[in-house]
Amino acid sequence: MQIGLRTRCYPKPRLAITLAQWTGCQRVVGNAKDSEVNLLLWLRKRAILSPSWEGPDPQMEPFPLDQTFSQFKTDLTPWLSEVPSQILRNGVVRYKKGWSNHWKNPGHFRRPRRKKKADSNSVWLTRELFRFVGPGLVEIGTAAHPVGVLPFVQHRDIGEPNSIVITRASYGHWFLSYASDCVQGPEMLPDEARLKALSKDTDLESKVKGIDRGVVFNAACSDGSTFKLEDEAKEQVKWLEKRRKGYQRKAARGKKGSRRRDKVMGKAARCSARIAAINEDFLRKASYQIAKDAPEVTALEDLNLKGMTKRAKARKNEEIGQWLRNGAAAKSGLNKAMANAGLGNFRVYLEQALRKLGKMLILVPAHHSSQECSECGHTEAANRPDQETFLCQRCGHADNADLNAAKVIKKRGIALILSAGTADSAREGQARPGRPKGRGVVRRIKGEQPSAAPETRETPPSTEPVWAA
């Protein structure tokens, strides 16, 4: 298994200037390679339109990409000769790798694009350009010409990587990241095999825990425990948001392209980074505490966050042609609250923590989990009169709405295990015949009958590194 590390690093001024120069040279070489590719695509497009063309469509197949970069060293670019040739080579290889990822999985990786100086740029260094000389210390430069030692915050002991990436954020902070092979927890059977073994267990009540994600409580557990951001941290986030808005108003009055405006925008970006750091720190600590206290299986509702955070649809009176109120302001406020709660990041951090401890996370359907009674199973919108209260209209069961939803999620998790379900998402798992769903759906023309979807859908194993703080 691969584990990734992304941490702050603190280069000295002279080393920072060198890293900025290397970053700019990689960006220039990558953009120059992109210009060559765009010219190649234009020529191939002309070839398709030519009447004499008899071959296959060249736009539909991967085109050859070379890794040459010496043609970019001209009298107009003398600075390219001042950096090690490995820097330029890595920039070209990086661009080629972006196209390879796009051809393998175009739905996930978009085609490489040109980079701007104002973006968060990074430099990719291979083994001949760095050496670890101690805990939290990495020496930058070649063996014959070392540049300097870069200190970084080392959170854990993991093996030395074959390459590292040094990034300079738009607000001035530097980060070091790399991935390395590491055993991240005990050896475990596949999730499907573990679920089938658990389906024969008679004591699932003590081996399953349900968690409900929300805005008021970031996590409400079926055992009665709740997790939310402390009041002191909320006040700090509120103060930082106020400062950020002030910097943004000041930057709006400045002249575009001026150094003063860039400094103000950097201050606003640092406020945003501090807010993100506060939220991430809380989510990681809460997810680890939940994972440490959790039993063998943790059930989490499968939320469609992309659909939940969509903007409110416009409403129009067709008779008089007047636009009606659609509650866009309230929906925007709810979307911002859900984004600040980090519902998606919490799921990622919780799964990482559970894997480290040899435990498992399953996803259950989320429909009407907040309106279903955990005692009798009655589902009705009137069961939840407000955000906090739950009162069943059939049996009279009263509880906190989030805690009741967590108990419902636990019941659904037990039902999923008993049915020998899949450990993948219930929303993206097995499809029913006659009802196409998911990414494999083929668009059908009006009047045609829908085609039957396959009984099972194979999900390729993930090869992405697991990023940790």
Sequence and secondary structure as in RCSB ss.txt:
>XXXX:A:sequence
MQIGLRTRCYPKPRLAITLAQWTGCQRVVGNAKDSEVNLLLWLRKRAILSPSWEGPDPQMEPFPLDQTFSQFKTD
LTPWLSEVPSQILRNGVVRYKKGWSNHWKNPGHFRRPRRKKKADSNSVWLTRELFRFVGPGLVEIGTAAHPVGVL
PFVQHRDIGEPNSIVITRASYGHWFLSYASDCVQGPEMLPDEARLKALSKDTDLESKVKGIDRGVVFNAACSDGS
TFKLEDEAKEQVKWLEKRRKGYQRKAARGKKGSRRRDKVMGKAARCSARIAAINEDFLRKASYQIAKDAPEVTAL
EDLNLKGMTKRAKARKNEEIGQWLRNGAAAKSGLNKAMANAGLGNFRVYLEQALRKLGKMLILVPAHHSSQECSE
CGHTEAANRPDQETFLCQRCGHADNADLNAAKVIKKRGIALILSAGTADSAREGQARPGRPKGRGVVRRIKGEQP
SAAPETRETPPSTEPVWAA
>XXXX:A:secstr
 EEEEEEEE   HHHHHHHHHHHHHHHHHHHHHHHHHHHHHHHHHHHHHSTT  S  GGGS        GGG ST
T GGGGGS HHHHHHHHHHHHHHHHHHHH TTTS       TTS EEEEEEGGGEEEEETTEEEEE SSSEEEEE
EB   S     SEEEEEE TTS EEEEEEEE   S     HHHHHHHHTT S  TTTEEEEE  SSSSEEETTS 
EE   HHHHHHHHHHHHHHHHHHHHHHHS TT HHHHHHHHHHHHHHHHHHHHHHHHHHHHHHHHHHH  SEEEE
EE  HHHHT     EEETTTTEEE   HHHHHHHHHHHHHHTHHHHHHHHHHHHHHTT EEEEEE TTTTTB TT
T  B GGG SSSSEEE TTT  EEEHHHHHHHHHHHHHHHHHHTT  SS SSSS   TT   STT     TT   
    S          EEE 
